Amino acid sequence: MTKEEYVNKIEQEKINIDKLGIVIGRTSIIPFTTGCYKDGEVWKIYKTGERQNVVVVKEGSENEIFETMYRLTKGMLKQLDY
């Protein structure tokens, strides 16, 4: 799945990623944020901890990263009972 496909799916499903603490395309130092960004030709998924430490948890192609981000998004929704 590409970034565009991910964004379209999220919009179609009316998921508010801001409320879930998900950031796309840049890093964030806001605690308990999950996100992804492009570094050169590689996409990276990261998590920001309580003390604003950013930890990369996965690297891969655009398709790999956005498939994973979609699963993470759906998992977060399930945890919050949306």
Residue frames as qw, qx, qy, qz and C-alpha x, y, z in Angstrom:
[[0.000, 0.891, 0.453, 0.000, 0.00, 0.00, 0.00],
 [0.406, 0.405, -0.024, 0.819, 1.34, 3.44, -0.88],
 [0.100, -0.204, -0.418, 0.879, 1.11, 6.55, 1.29],
 [0.353, 0.001, -0.252, -0.901, -1.69, 7.84, -0.95],
 [0.581, -0.221, -0.724, -0.298, -3.63, 4.57, -0.62],
 [0.378, -0.260, -0.702, 0.544, -3.20, 4.65, 3.17],
 [0.074, 0.154, 0.195, -0.966, -4.47, 8.23, 3.41],
 [0.473, -0.075, -0.462, -0.747, -7.44, 7.43, 1.15],
 [0.552, -0.254, -0.794, -0.013, -8.38, 4.35, 3.24],
 [0.244, -0.250, -0.573, 0.742, -8.15, 6.31, 6.48],
 [0.237, 0.093, -0.036, -0.966, -10.36, 9.04, 5.01],
 [0.533, -0.136, -0.643, -0.532, -12.90, 6.52, 3.67],
 [0.567, -0.319, -0.740, 0.170, -13.10, 4.82, 7.06],
 [0.249, -0.829, -0.071, -0.496, -13.34, 8.22, 8.79],
 [0.795, -0.348, -0.282, 0.410, -10.45, 7.47, 11.12],
 [0.050, -0.970, 0.129, -0.199, -9.02, 10.47, 12.96],
 [0.826, 0.137, -0.334, 0.432, -5.33, 9.62, 13.14],
 [0.056, 0.605, -0.315, 0.729, -4.63, 12.78, 15.17],
 [0.701, -0.500, 0.143, -0.489, -6.73, 11.39, 18.02],
 [0.989, -0.074, -0.092, 0.083, -4.79, 8.12, 17.79],
 [0.412, -0.789, 0.365, 0.274, -1.45, 9.95, 18.01],
 [0.774, 0.183, 0.459, 0.396, -0.36, 8.94, 14.50],
 [0.066, 0.827, -0.206, -0.519, 1.88, 11.21, 12.43],
 [0.817, 0.362, 0.377, 0.244, 2.60, 10.63, 8.73],
 [0.561, 0.721, 0.069, 0.401, 5.57, 12.05, 6.82],
 [0.116, 0.728, -0.372, 0.564, 7.54, 13.60, 9.69],
 [0.508, -0.131, -0.726, 0.444, 8.86, 12.88, 13.17],
 [0.390, -0.743, -0.121, -0.530, 7.21, 14.17, 16.32],
 [0.286, 0.234, -0.720, 0.587, 8.59, 14.56, 19.82],
 [0.614, -0.346, 0.089, -0.704, 5.11, 14.49, 21.35],
 [0.242, -0.259, 0.900, -0.255, 5.14, 11.62, 23.87],
 [0.526, 0.202, 0.799, -0.211, 3.36, 8.37, 22.93],
 [0.542, 0.629, -0.148, -0.537, 3.25, 9.20, 19.21],
 [0.694, 0.033, 0.660, 0.286, 3.57, 6.60, 16.45],
 [0.419, 0.805, -0.038, -0.419, 4.49, 7.67, 12.96],
 [0.799, 0.127, 0.402, 0.428, 6.46, 7.18, 9.79],
 [0.140, 0.895, -0.175, -0.386, 8.71, 9.27, 7.60],
 [0.860, 0.462, 0.017, 0.217, 10.91, 8.91, 4.56],
 [0.404, -0.770, 0.376, 0.320, 14.68, 9.04, 5.02],
 [0.055, -0.407, 0.743, 0.528, 16.30, 9.03, 1.59],
 [0.515, 0.063, -0.661, -0.542, 14.75, 6.07, -0.20],
 [0.355, -0.158, -0.895, 0.219, 13.81, 4.23, 3.01],
 [0.490, -0.591, -0.172, -0.617, 10.60, 4.64, 5.00],
 [0.287, 0.103, -0.786, 0.538, 10.81, 4.33, 8.79],
 [0.557, -0.647, -0.406, -0.326, 8.20, 3.69, 11.47],
 [0.270, 0.275, -0.571, 0.725, 8.97, 5.19, 14.86],
 [0.503, -0.700, -0.505, -0.045, 7.50, 5.51, 18.32],
 [0.091, 0.601, -0.309, 0.731, 8.08, 8.44, 20.66],
 [0.533, -0.276, -0.730, 0.328, 8.44, 7.57, 24.31],
 [0.369, -0.822, -0.413, 0.131, 7.37, 9.31, 27.48],
 [0.425, -0.687, 0.089, 0.582, 10.61, 11.30, 27.59],
 [0.433, 0.827, -0.080, -0.351, 10.43, 12.38, 23.94],
 [0.305, -0.433, 0.770, 0.356, 12.90, 9.74, 22.77],
 [0.738, 0.461, -0.150, -0.470, 12.24, 8.74, 19.16],
 [0.477, -0.291, 0.822, 0.113, 12.92, 5.07, 18.42],
 [0.552, 0.346, -0.514, -0.558, 12.78, 3.62, 14.89],
 [0.688, -0.122, 0.653, -0.292, 11.00, 0.27, 15.11],
 [0.743, 0.301, 0.575, 0.165, 10.91, -0.71, 11.43],
 [0.070, 0.599, -0.394, -0.694, 12.47, 0.27, 8.12],
 [0.542, 0.231, 0.783, 0.199, 11.36, -0.73, 4.65],
 [0.120, 0.239, 0.555, 0.788, 9.80, 0.20, 1.34],
 [0.342, -0.083, 0.031, -0.935, 6.78, 2.48, 1.09],
 [0.701, -0.154, -0.523, -0.460, 4.48, -0.51, 0.58],
 [0.590, -0.127, -0.725, 0.331, 5.85, -2.42, 3.59],
 [0.121, -0.024, -0.448, 0.885, 5.67, 0.58, 5.89],
 [0.430, -0.068, -0.032, -0.900, 2.14, 1.65, 4.97],
 [0.699, -0.182, -0.648, -0.240, 0.81, -1.91, 5.19],
 [0.487, -0.161, -0.665, 0.543, 2.26, -2.00, 8.71],
 [0.069, -0.022, 0.232, -0.970, 0.95, 1.48, 9.54],
 [0.580, -0.198, -0.368, -0.699, -2.54, 0.42, 8.46],
 [0.693, -0.235, -0.678, 0.068, -2.40, -2.65, 10.72],
 [0.316, -0.087, -0.510, 0.795, -1.13, -0.48, 13.59],
 [0.274, -0.130, -0.036, -0.952, -3.91, 2.04, 12.99],
 [0.691, -0.249, -0.498, -0.461, -6.59, -0.66, 13.02],
 [0.621, -0.167, -0.671, 0.369, -5.04, -2.18, 16.15],
 [0.097, 0.013, -0.358, 0.929, -5.12, 1.16, 17.94],
 [0.488, -0.198, -0.229, -0.819, -8.77, 1.60, 17.00],
 [0.725, -0.228, -0.636, -0.131, -9.57, -1.83, 18.36],
 [0.445, -0.091, -0.604, 0.655, -7.82, -1.04, 21.65],
 [0.090, 0.041, 0.235, -0.967, -9.88, 2.11, 22.03],
 [0.244, 0.440, 0.849, -0.162, -13.13, 0.39, 21.00],
 [0.199, 0.350, -0.178, -0.898, -13.89, 2.84, 18.17]]
